Amino acid sequence: MLVTTGAEAVENAIKIARAYTGRSGVVAFSGAFHGRTLLGMALTGKVMPYKKNFGPFPAEVFHAPFPNPYLGVSTDEAVAGLEWLFAADVDPQRIAAFIVEPVQGEGGFNVAPKEFLVRLREIADRHGIVLIADEVQAGMARTGKMFGFEHAGVKPDLVTMAKGLAGGFPLSAVTGRAEIMNAAHPGGLGGTYAGNPLAVAAANAVLDVIEEERLCERAAEIGRRINDRLTSIAARQGMERIGDVRGPGAMVAFELVEDRVSKAAAPAITTRIVAEAEARGLILLSCGTRLNVIRLLAPLTIEWEVLEEGLDILEASIEAAFSDTASAAA
Ligand SMILES: Cc1ncc(COP(=O)(O)O)c(C=O)c1O
C-alpha cells in the first residue's frame, strides 16, 4: 500500500493489524518515534519535543521498555517489562500489534539486540499479535541491509517505509503478508495523494540505484569509515564525554555524557557541537530520549572526499565545543 508520509504508513499499518485481528490494543516501546500525527505521537515513546502539550492521545496504546545495553537495560529486562504489561495492564489477547523500530531513530540510534527481536517474534506468534517493523528511518539500505530487521533474521508481518524510499519525495509504503494486508475492506484505506505517480517514479529510480550502485555494501563502508573516525576521536585524551559510538551501517551516532562512569546525559554540549558544526557548514541532527545523541545520516551516494571533509568538520566541532566548556568550567 502506497501513501505519502511515514506517519501515514504507520497509521495504516495499525489500521490493517486491527482489521486483521479484530483487536484494538497496540504495544510500542520506550524511546520509539512513529510520527507526528495523533496516533503517531501516541505510539511515540519520547515526550520532548514531540508529545508535550499535544495530548490527549488515542487510547489503547501501551509502552514496554526497549533494551538499552549502554544504559544497562538488558533484553531479559525489556521482555520482563512486556510480560509485566500483560500481567498488570492489558490482556495480550486484546493486542492487535507490536510496532518496533529495529534501530530506533529519534530515540538515539538504539539498536534492538537480535535476541530481543527474536523474542518479540515468538511472543507475537504465541498470542496472535501482528509484528510491525517500522523501517521508516532504518530501511532502504541505510543499515547495510535493505531493512534493519534483516540483521536479526526476523520476519515481521508488516513493514512501514518512507524517507529514503523515494529519495526525499513524499512517498511511504506498508507492505506485508497478503492475508493481513487484504483484511481491510475496499475503500477503507487510501488518500488523495496516495501513490502519486511522480513519487512512484522517484522510488523506482531509487530502487534501481540501490541495486546498481550496491548501496547496501556502500552503507556498510560509509559506516566503517564514520565508526573508525569516531572511535579514534573518542579514544583521545579529553574526549571522555563521548560515552558511546554505535549503530549499524551508515546509521551511526555518538552519545554525549558528563563522564563515562555516571553516564549522565550532556544535552548542552550536544547542542554546542551541533551549533559549532553548523557554523562550519556541516548539518548535524541530534536525537535521543535524553537529548544527548548526535546522529550521522550521510547520503548513501556520498563521495568519499565529501565524507572525509564532513568528518574533519565534525572533529573540529567536537574539539571546539569541548575546549569551550573546559575553559568555562575553569
Ligand atoms: C521510525 C519512524 N517512523 C515514522 C516516522 C514519521 O515519518 P514522517 O515524518 O514522514 O511522517 C519517522 C520520521 O522520522 C521515523 O523515523
The ligand as an ORCA input file, in Angstrom:
! r2SCAN-3c Opt
* xyz 0 1
  C      10.830      5.354     12.566
  C       9.983      6.477     12.062
  N       8.676      6.271     11.884
  C       7.870      7.247     11.419
  C       8.364      8.491     11.112
  C       7.446      9.563     10.601
  O       7.718      9.860      9.278
  P       7.155     11.218      8.619
  O       7.917     12.343      9.232
  O       7.413     11.060      7.146
  O       5.710     11.288      8.931
  C       9.728      8.743     11.270
  C      10.299     10.079     10.966
  O      11.349     10.468     11.415
  C      10.556      7.716     11.766
  O      11.868      7.907     11.970
*
